[in-house]
Amino acid sequence: MPVIIYLFLITGLFLLWQYSKGERIGGNLGYLAGIWGVVIVFYVAMILFF
């Protein structure tokens, strides 16, 4: 399940980046949720079709 690990790393980096910019945490969570959605759909498709 390395894809999930990468997802958590990206999420952590994203939150750190937001924190370092001084934005309130969760300001762009919709953007992050979009990335999560795409990756999860892609992951499920890989399991089903390959």
C-alpha distance matrix in Angstrom:
0.0 3.8 5.5 5.7 7.0 9.2 10.4 11.5 13.1 14.9 16.0 17.4 19.1 20.5 22.0 23.4 24.9 26.6 27.8 29.4 31.1 32.6 31.4 30.8 27.2 25.9 28.4 26.0 23.4 24.1 22.9 19.7 19.2 19.9 17.1 14.7 16.3 16.2 12.5 11.8 14.5 13.4 9.9 12.0 14.5 12.3 11.5 15.2 16.9 15.1
3.8 0.0 3.8 5.4 5.1 6.3 8.6 10.0 10.6 12.4 14.3 15.4 16.5 18.3 20.1 21.1 22.4 24.4 25.7 26.8 28.6 30.4 29.5 29.3 25.9 24.9 27.1 24.7 22.5 23.4 21.7 18.5 18.8 19.3 16.1 14.3 16.5 15.9 12.1 12.6 15.4 13.7 10.9 13.9 15.9 13.5 13.7 17.4 18.5 16.6
5.5 3.8 0.0 3.8 5.4 5.1 6.2 8.8 9.9 10.5 12.3 14.3 15.3 16.3 18.5 20.0 20.8 22.5 24.3 25.6 26.9 28.8 27.5 27.3 23.9 22.5 24.5 21.8 19.6 20.2 18.4 15.4 15.5 15.7 12.4 10.8 12.9 12.1 8.3 9.2 12.0 10.4 8.0 11.3 13.2 11.4 12.3 15.7 16.8 15.5
5.7 5.4 3.8 0.0 3.8 5.4 4.9 6.4 8.7 9.8 10.5 12.4 14.3 15.2 16.6 18.4 19.8 21.1 22.6 24.3 25.8 27.2 25.8 25.2 21.6 20.2 22.7 20.3 17.7 18.6 17.5 14.1 13.9 15.0 12.1 9.6 12.1 12.4 8.9 8.8 12.3 11.8 9.3 11.9 14.6 13.5 13.6 16.9 18.7 17.9
7.0 5.1 5.4 3.8 0.0 3.8 5.3 5.2 6.3 8.7 9.9 10.6 12.4 14.2 15.5 16.6 18.3 20.0 21.1 22.5 24.4 25.9 25.0 24.7 21.1 20.4 22.9 20.9 18.6 20.1 18.7 15.2 15.8 17.1 14.0 12.0 15.1 15.3 11.8 12.4 15.9 15.1 12.7 15.6 18.1 16.6 16.8 20.3 21.8 20.6
9.2 6.3 5.1 5.4 3.8 0.0 3.8 5.4 5.0 6.1 8.5 9.8 10.4 12.0 14.2 15.2 16.2 18.2 19.7 20.8 22.4 24.3 23.4 23.6 20.3 19.5 21.5 19.1 17.4 18.7 16.6 13.4 14.6 15.3 11.8 10.8 14.0 13.6 10.3 12.0 15.2 13.9 12.4 15.8 17.7 16.2 17.3 20.6 21.7 20.5
10.4 8.6 6.2 4.9 5.3 3.8 0.0 3.8 5.4 5.2 6.1 8.6 9.9 10.4 12.3 14.2 15.2 16.5 18.3 19.9 21.1 22.7 21.3 21.1 17.7 16.4 18.5 16.1 14.0 15.1 13.5 10.1 11.0 12.0 8.8 7.3 10.8 11.0 8.1 9.5 13.0 12.6 11.4 14.4 16.6 16.0 17.0 19.9 21.3 20.8
11.5 10.0 8.8 6.4 5.2 5.4 3.8 0.0 3.8 5.5 5.0 6.1 8.6 9.7 10.5 12.2 14.0 15.3 16.4 18.2 19.9 21.2 20.1 19.5 16.0 15.2 17.9 16.1 13.9 15.9 14.7 11.0 12.1 14.1 11.4 9.6 13.2 14.2 11.6 12.4 16.0 16.1 14.5 17.2 19.8 19.2 19.7 22.8 24.5 23.9
13.1 10.6 9.9 8.7 6.3 5.0 5.4 3.8 0.0 3.8 5.4 5.1 6.1 8.5 9.9 10.5 12.1 14.2 15.2 16.3 18.3 20.0 19.4 19.6 16.3 16.2 18.4 16.7 15.3 17.4 15.6 12.2 14.3 15.8 12.7 11.9 15.7 16.0 13.4 14.9 18.4 17.8 16.5 19.6 21.8 20.8 21.8 25.0 26.3 25.3
14.9 12.4 10.5 9.8 8.7 6.1 5.2 5.5 3.8 0.0 3.8 5.4 5.1 6.0 8.6 9.8 10.3 12.2 14.1 15.1 16.4 18.4 17.4 17.9 14.8 14.3 16.0 13.7 12.7 14.6 12.3 9.2 11.8 12.8 9.7 9.8 13.5 13.6 11.6 13.8 16.9 16.3 15.9 19.1 20.9 20.3 21.8 24.6 25.7 25.1
16.0 14.3 12.3 10.5 9.9 8.5 6.1 5.0 5.4 3.8 0.0 3.8 5.5 5.0 6.2 8.6 9.8 10.6 12.3 14.2 15.4 16.7 15.4 15.1 11.8 11.1 13.3 11.5 9.9 12.3 10.9 7.4 9.7 11.8 9.5 9.0 12.7 13.8 12.3 13.8 17.0 17.3 16.8 19.5 21.7 21.6 22.7 25.4 26.9 26.7
17.4 15.4 14.3 12.4 10.6 9.8 8.6 6.1 5.1 5.4 3.8 0.0 3.8 5.4 5.2 6.2 8.5 9.9 10.5 12.2 14.3 15.4 14.9 14.7 11.5 12.0 14.4 13.4 12.3 15.2 14.0 10.7 13.2 15.5 13.3 12.7 16.5 17.6 15.8 17.2 20.6 20.7 19.9 22.6 25.0 24.6 25.5 28.4 29.9 29.4
19.1 16.5 15.3 14.3 12.4 10.4 9.9 8.6 6.1 5.1 5.5 3.8 0.0 3.8 5.5 5.0 6.0 8.6 9.7 10.3 12.2 14.2 14.0 14.9 12.2 13.0 14.5 13.2 13.1 15.8 13.8 11.2 14.4 15.9 13.4 13.9 17.6 18.0 16.5 18.6 21.6 21.3 21.0 24.0 25.9 25.4 26.8 29.7 30.8 30.2
20.5 18.3 16.3 15.2 14.2 12.0 10.4 9.7 8.5 6.0 5.0 5.4 3.8 0.0 3.8 5.5 5.1 6.2 8.6 9.9 10.7 12.6 11.5 12.3 9.8 10.0 11.1 9.5 9.7 12.3 10.3 8.1 11.6 13.1 11.3 12.3 15.7 16.3 15.5 17.7 20.4 20.5 20.7 23.5 25.3 25.3 26.8 29.4 30.5 30.4
22.0 20.1 18.5 16.6 15.5 14.2 12.3 10.5 9.9 8.6 6.2 5.2 5.5 3.8 0.0 3.8 5.4 5.1 6.1 8.6 9.9 10.6 9.7 9.7 6.8 7.9 9.8 9.5 9.4 12.8 11.9 9.6 12.6 14.9 13.7 14.0 17.3 18.7 17.9 19.4 22.4 23.0 22.9 25.4 27.5 27.7 28.9 31.4 32.9 32.8
23.4 21.1 20.0 18.4 16.6 15.2 14.2 12.2 10.5 9.8 8.6 6.2 5.0 5.5 3.8 0.0 3.8 5.4 5.0 6.1 8.6 9.8 10.2 11.1 9.0 11.1 12.5 12.6 13.1 16.4 15.1 13.0 16.2 18.2 16.6 17.1 20.6 21.6 20.5 22.3 25.4 25.5 25.3 28.0 30.1 29.9 31.2 33.9 35.2 34.8
24.9 22.4 20.8 19.8 18.3 16.2 15.2 14.0 12.1 10.3 9.8 8.5 6.0 5.1 5.4 3.8 0.0 3.8 5.4 5.2 6.3 8.8 9.0 11.0 9.8 11.5 11.8 11.4 12.8 15.7 13.8 12.5 16.1 17.5 15.9 17.2 20.5 21.1 20.4 22.7 25.4 25.3 25.6 28.5 30.2 30.1 31.7 34.3 35.3 35.0
26.6 24.4 22.5 21.1 20.0 18.2 16.5 15.3 14.2 12.2 10.6 9.9 8.6 6.2 5.1 5.4 3.8 0.0 3.8 5.5 5.2 6.4 5.5 7.3 6.5 8.4 8.3 8.7 10.5 13.5 12.4 11.6 14.9 16.6 15.9 17.2 20.1 21.1 21.0 23.0 25.5 26.0 26.5 29.0 30.8 31.1 32.7 35.0 36.2 36.3
27.8 25.7 24.3 22.6 21.1 19.7 18.3 16.4 15.2 14.1 12.3 10.5 9.7 8.6 6.1 5.0 5.4 3.8 0.0 3.8 5.4 5.1 6.0 7.1 6.5 9.7 10.3 11.7 13.0 16.4 15.7 14.6 17.6 19.8 19.0 19.7 22.9 24.2 23.7 25.4 28.2 28.8 28.9 31.4 33.4 33.6 34.9 37.4 38.8 38.8
29.4 26.8 25.6 24.3 22.5 20.8 19.9 18.2 16.3 15.1 14.2 12.2 10.3 9.9 8.6 6.1 5.2 5.5 3.8 0.0 3.8 5.3 7.7 10.1 10.2 13.1 13.1 14.1 15.9 19.0 17.7 16.8 20.2 21.9 20.7 21.9 25.1 26.0 25.4 27.5 30.2 30.4 30.6 33.4 35.2 35.1 36.7 39.3 40.4 40.1
31.1 28.6 26.9 25.8 24.4 22.4 21.1 19.9 18.3 16.4 15.4 14.3 12.2 10.7 9.9 8.6 6.3 5.2 5.4 3.8 0.0 3.8 5.6 9.0 10.1 12.6 11.5 12.5 15.1 17.8 16.4 16.3 19.8 21.1 20.4 22.0 24.9 25.6 25.6 27.8 30.2 30.5 31.1 33.8 35.4 35.6 37.4 39.8 40.7 40.7
32.6 30.4 28.8 27.2 25.9 24.3 22.7 21.2 20.0 18.4 16.7 15.4 14.2 12.6 10.6 9.8 8.8 6.4 5.1 5.3 3.8 0.0 3.8 6.5 8.5 11.6 10.7 12.8 15.1 18.1 17.5 17.4 20.5 22.2 22.0 23.2 26.0 27.2 27.3 29.2 31.6 32.3 32.8 35.2 37.1 37.5 39.0 41.3 42.6 42.7
31.4 29.5 27.5 25.8 25.0 23.4 21.3 20.1 19.4 17.4 15.4 14.9 14.0 11.5 9.7 10.2 9.0 5.5 6.0 7.7 5.6 3.8 0.0 3.7 6.2 8.5 7.0 9.4 11.9 14.7 14.5 14.7 17.5 19.2 19.5 20.8 23.2 24.6 25.1 26.8 29.0 30.0 30.7 32.9 34.7 35.4 37.0 39.0 40.3 40.8
30.8 29.3 27.3 25.2 24.7 23.6 21.1 19.5 19.6 17.9 15.1 14.7 14.9 12.3 9.7 11.1 11.0 7.3 7.1 10.1 9.0 6.5 3.7 0.0 3.8 6.3 5.8 9.1 10.7 13.7 14.4 14.3 16.5 18.8 19.4 20.1 22.4 24.4 24.9 26.0 28.4 29.7 30.3 32.1 34.2 35.2 36.3 38.3 39.9 40.5
27.2 25.9 23.9 21.6 21.1 20.3 17.7 16.0 16.3 14.8 11.8 11.5 12.2 9.8 6.8 9.0 9.8 6.5 6.5 10.2 10.1 8.5 6.2 3.8 0.0 3.8 5.6 8.0 8.4 12.0 12.7 11.8 13.8 16.5 16.9 17.1 19.6 21.7 21.9 22.8 25.4 26.8 27.0 28.9 31.2 32.0 33.0 35.1 36.9 37.4
25.9 24.9 22.5 20.2 20.4 19.5 16.4 15.2 16.2 14.3 11.1 12.0 13.0 10.0 7.9 11.1 11.5 8.4 9.7 13.1 12.6 11.6 8.5 6.3 3.8 0.0 3.8 5.5 5.0 8.4 9.8 9.1 10.6 13.4 14.3 14.4 16.5 18.8 19.4 20.2 22.5 24.2 24.6 26.2 28.4 29.6 30.6 32.4 34.2 35.0
28.4 27.1 24.5 22.7 22.9 21.5 18.5 17.9 18.4 16.0 13.3 14.4 14.5 11.1 9.8 12.5 11.8 8.3 10.3 13.1 11.5 10.7 7.0 5.8 5.6 3.8 0.0 3.8 5.8 8.2 9.2 9.9 11.7 13.6 14.9 15.9 17.6 19.5 20.7 21.8 23.7 25.3 26.2 27.9 29.6 31.0 32.4 33.9 35.5 36.4
26.0 24.7 21.8 20.3 20.9 19.1 16.1 16.1 16.7 13.7 11.5 13.4 13.2 9.5 9.5 12.6 11.4 8.7 11.7 14.1 12.5 12.8 9.4 9.1 8.0 5.5 3.8 0.0 3.8 5.4 5.5 6.7 8.8 10.2 11.4 12.9 14.5 16.1 17.4 18.8 20.5 21.9 23.1 24.8 26.4 27.7 29.3 30.8 32.2 33.1
23.4 22.5 19.6 17.7 18.6 17.4 14.0 13.9 15.3 12.7 9.9 12.3 13.1 9.7 9.4 13.1 12.8 10.5 13.0 15.9 15.1 15.1 11.9 10.7 8.4 5.0 5.8 3.8 0.0 3.8 5.3 4.9 5.9 8.5 9.8 10.3 11.9 14.2 15.2 16.1 18.0 19.8 20.6 22.1 24.0 25.4 26.7 28.2 29.9 30.9
24.1 23.4 20.2 18.6 20.1 18.7 15.1 15.9 17.4 14.6 12.3 15.2 15.8 12.3 12.8 16.4 15.7 13.5 16.4 19.0 17.8 18.1 14.7 13.7 12.0 8.4 8.2 5.4 3.8 0.0 3.8 5.4 5.0 6.2 8.8 9.8 10.3 12.4 14.3 15.1 16.3 18.3 19.7 20.9 22.4 24.2 25.7 26.7 28.2 29.7
22.9 21.7 18.4 17.5 18.7 16.6 13.5 14.7 15.6 12.3 10.9 14.0 13.8 10.3 11.9 15.1 13.8 12.4 15.7 17.7 16.4 17.5 14.5 14.4 12.7 9.8 9.2 5.5 5.3 3.8 0.0 3.8 5.5 5.1 6.6 8.8 9.9 10.9 12.7 14.4 15.6 16.8 18.5 20.2 21.4 22.8 24.7 26.0 27.1 28.2
19.7 18.5 15.4 14.1 15.2 13.4 10.1 11.0 12.2 9.2 7.4 10.7 11.2 8.1 9.6 13.0 12.5 11.6 14.6 16.8 16.3 17.4 14.7 14.3 11.8 9.1 9.9 6.7 4.9 5.4 3.8 0.0 3.8 5.3 5.2 6.3 8.6 10.1 10.8 12.3 14.3 15.5 16.4 18.4 20.0 21.1 22.7 24.4 25.8 26.6
19.2 18.8 15.5 13.9 15.8 14.6 11.0 12.1 14.3 11.8 9.7 13.2 14.4 11.6 12.6 16.2 16.1 14.9 17.6 20.2 19.8 20.5 17.5 16.5 13.8 10.6 11.7 8.8 5.9 5.0 5.5 3.8 0.0 3.8 5.4 5.0 6.0 8.6 9.9 10.3 12.1 14.1 15.0 16.3 18.1 19.7 21.0 22.3 24.0 25.2
19.9 19.3 15.7 15.0 17.1 15.3 12.0 14.1 15.8 12.8 11.8 15.5 15.9 13.1 14.9 18.2 17.5 16.6 19.8 21.9 21.1 22.2 19.2 18.8 16.5 13.4 13.6 10.2 8.5 6.2 5.1 5.3 3.8 0.0 3.8 5.4 5.0 6.2 8.6 9.9 10.6 12.2 14.1 15.4 16.5 18.3 20.1 21.1 22.3 23.7
17.1 16.1 12.4 12.1 14.0 11.8 8.8 11.4 12.7 9.7 9.5 13.3 13.4 11.3 13.7 16.6 15.9 15.9 19.0 20.7 20.4 22.0 19.5 19.4 16.9 14.3 14.9 11.4 9.8 8.8 6.6 5.2 5.4 3.8 0.0 3.8 5.4 5.3 6.2 8.6 10.0 10.6 12.1 14.3 15.4 16.5 18.5 20.1 21.0 21.9
14.7 14.3 10.8 9.6 12.0 10.8 7.3 9.6 11.9 9.8 9.0 12.7 13.9 12.3 14.0 17.1 17.2 17.2 19.7 21.9 22.0 23.2 20.8 20.1 17.1 14.4 15.9 12.9 10.3 9.8 8.8 6.3 5.0 5.4 3.8 0.0 3.8 5.6 5.2 6.0 8.5 9.9 10.4 12.1 14.1 15.2 16.5 18.2 19.8 20.7
16.3 16.5 12.9 12.1 15.1 14.0 10.8 13.2 15.7 13.5 12.7 16.5 17.6 15.7 17.3 20.6 20.5 20.1 22.9 25.1 24.9 26.0 23.2 22.4 19.6 16.5 17.6 14.5 11.9 10.3 9.9 8.6 6.0 5.0 5.4 3.8 0.0 3.8 5.5 5.2 6.1 8.5 9.8 10.6 12.2 14.2 15.5 16.5 18.1 19.6
16.2 15.9 12.1 12.4 15.3 13.6 11.0 14.2 16.0 13.6 13.8 17.6 18.0 16.3 18.7 21.6 21.1 21.1 24.2 26.0 25.6 27.2 24.6 24.4 21.7 18.8 19.5 16.1 14.2 12.4 10.9 10.1 8.6 6.2 5.3 5.6 3.8 0.0 3.8 5.5 5.2 6.1 8.5 10.0 10.5 12.2 14.4 15.4 16.2 17.6
12.5 12.1 8.3 8.9 11.8 10.3 8.1 11.6 13.4 11.6 12.3 15.8 16.5 15.5 17.9 20.5 20.4 21.0 23.7 25.4 25.6 27.3 25.1 24.9 21.9 19.4 20.7 17.4 15.2 14.3 12.7 10.8 9.9 8.6 6.2 5.2 5.5 3.8 0.0 3.8 5.5 5.1 6.0 8.6 9.8 10.4 12.3 14.2 15.2 15.8
11.8 12.6 9.2 8.8 12.4 12.0 9.5 12.4 14.9 13.8 13.8 17.2 18.6 17.7 19.4 22.3 22.7 23.0 25.4 27.5 27.8 29.2 26.8 26.0 22.8 20.2 21.8 18.8 16.1 15.1 14.4 12.3 10.3 9.9 8.6 6.0 5.2 5.5 3.8 0.0 3.8 5.4 5.0 6.1 8.5 9.8 10.6 12.3 14.2 15.1
14.5 15.4 12.0 12.3 15.9 15.2 13.0 16.0 18.4 16.9 17.0 20.6 21.6 20.4 22.4 25.4 25.4 25.5 28.2 30.2 30.2 31.6 29.0 28.4 25.4 22.5 23.7 20.5 18.0 16.3 15.6 14.3 12.1 10.6 10.0 8.5 6.1 5.2 5.5 3.8 0.0 3.8 5.4 5.2 6.1 8.6 10.0 10.5 12.0 13.8
13.4 13.7 10.4 11.8 15.1 13.9 12.6 16.1 17.8 16.3 17.3 20.7 21.3 20.5 23.0 25.5 25.3 26.0 28.8 30.4 30.5 32.3 30.0 29.7 26.8 24.2 25.3 21.9 19.8 18.3 16.8 15.5 14.1 12.2 10.6 9.9 8.5 6.1 5.1 5.4 3.8 0.0 3.8 5.5 5.1 6.2 8.8 9.9 10.4 11.5
9.9 10.9 8.0 9.3 12.7 12.4 11.4 14.5 16.5 15.9 16.8 19.9 21.0 20.7 22.9 25.3 25.6 26.5 28.9 30.6 31.1 32.8 30.7 30.3 27.0 24.6 26.2 23.1 20.6 19.7 18.5 16.4 15.0 14.1 12.1 10.4 9.8 8.5 6.0 5.0 5.4 3.8 0.0 3.8 5.4 5.1 6.4 8.8 10.1 10.4
12.0 13.9 11.3 11.9 15.6 15.8 14.4 17.2 19.6 19.1 19.5 22.6 24.0 23.5 25.4 28.0 28.5 29.0 31.4 33.4 33.8 35.2 32.9 32.1 28.9 26.2 27.9 24.8 22.1 20.9 20.2 18.4 16.3 15.4 14.3 12.1 10.6 10.0 8.6 6.1 5.2 5.5 3.8 0.0 3.8 5.4 5.1 6.2 8.6 10.0
14.5 15.9 13.2 14.6 18.1 17.7 16.6 19.8 21.8 20.9 21.7 25.0 25.9 25.3 27.5 30.1 30.2 30.8 33.4 35.2 35.4 37.1 34.7 34.2 31.2 28.4 29.6 26.4 24.0 22.4 21.4 20.0 18.1 16.5 15.4 14.1 12.2 10.5 9.8 8.5 6.1 5.1 5.4 3.8 0.0 3.8 5.4 5.1 5.9 8.0
12.3 13.5 11.4 13.5 16.6 16.2 16.0 19.2 20.8 20.3 21.6 24.6 25.4 25.3 27.7 29.9 30.1 31.1 33.6 35.1 35.6 37.5 35.4 35.2 32.0 29.6 31.0 27.7 25.4 24.2 22.8 21.1 19.7 18.3 16.5 15.2 14.2 12.2 10.4 9.8 8.6 6.2 5.1 5.4 3.8 0.0 3.8 5.5 5.4 5.5
11.5 13.7 12.3 13.6 16.8 17.3 17.0 19.7 21.8 21.8 22.7 25.5 26.8 26.8 28.9 31.2 31.7 32.7 34.9 36.7 37.4 39.0 37.0 36.3 33.0 30.6 32.4 29.3 26.7 25.7 24.7 22.7 21.0 20.1 18.5 16.5 15.5 14.4 12.3 10.6 10.0 8.8 6.4 5.1 5.4 3.8 0.0 3.8 5.8 5.7
15.2 17.4 15.7 16.9 20.3 20.6 19.9 22.8 25.0 24.6 25.4 28.4 29.7 29.4 31.4 33.9 34.3 35.0 37.4 39.3 39.8 41.3 39.0 38.3 35.1 32.4 33.9 30.8 28.2 26.7 26.0 24.4 22.3 21.1 20.1 18.2 16.5 15.4 14.2 12.3 10.5 9.9 8.8 6.2 5.1 5.5 3.8 0.0 3.8 6.0
16.9 18.5 16.8 18.7 21.8 21.7 21.3 24.5 26.3 25.7 26.9 29.9 30.8 30.5 32.9 35.2 35.3 36.2 38.8 40.4 40.7 42.6 40.3 39.9 36.9 34.2 35.5 32.2 29.9 28.2 27.1 25.8 24.0 22.3 21.0 19.8 18.1 16.2 15.2 14.2 12.0 10.4 10.1 8.6 5.9 5.4 5.8 3.8 0.0 3.8
15.1 16.6 15.5 17.9 20.6 20.5 20.8 23.9 25.3 25.1 26.7 29.4 30.2 30.4 32.8 34.8 35.0 36.3 38.8 40.1 40.7 42.7 40.8 40.5 37.4 35.0 36.4 33.1 30.9 29.7 28.2 26.6 25.2 23.7 21.9 20.7 19.6 17.6 15.8 15.1 13.8 11.5 10.4 10.0 8.0 5.5 5.7 6.0 3.8 0.0
